[in-house]
């Protein structure tokens, strides 16, 4: 499935040490856009270990902007997603 491969790539970017904070922030914004497409997409992100990856990014990030995007994404994944 193409969407799953894309999600794994984005989740990998947000947790790579060598990724810039700007790339992490942009990846989180893309993930947020995907999550905004509905419950099915939120579930797919969660099934790809998205919550853990985003939480790790939030904890390790040195950029306030990246932390804010991670927090917004975690909040979004928690709303309207009863399976997770």
Residue pairs with C-beta under 8 A, 6 or more apart in sequence:
3 34
3 41
3 44
4 44
4 48
7 31
7 34
7 44
7 45
7 48
7 50
8 48
10 27
10 30
10 31
11 27
11 31
11 48
11 49
11 50
11 53
11 54
13 19
13 23
13 24
13 27
14 24
14 27
14 28
14 31
14 53
14 54
14 57
14 70
15 53
15 56
15 57
15 60
19 27
21 61
21 62
21 63
21 65
21 66
24 57
24 61
24 63
24 66
25 63
25 65
25 66
25 69
28 54
28 57
28 66
28 69
28 70
28 72
28 73
29 69
31 45
31 50
31 54
31 73
32 69
32 72
32 73
32 76
34 41
34 45
35 41
35 42
35 45
35 73
35 76
35 77
36 76
39 80
39 81
42 76
42 77
42 80
42 81
42 84
43 81
43 83
43 84
45 77
46 77
46 81
46 83
46 84
50 77
51 74
51 77
51 84
54 70
54 73
54 74
54 77
55 70
55 74
57 66
57 70
58 67
58 70
58 71
58 74
61 67
61 70
77 84
78 84
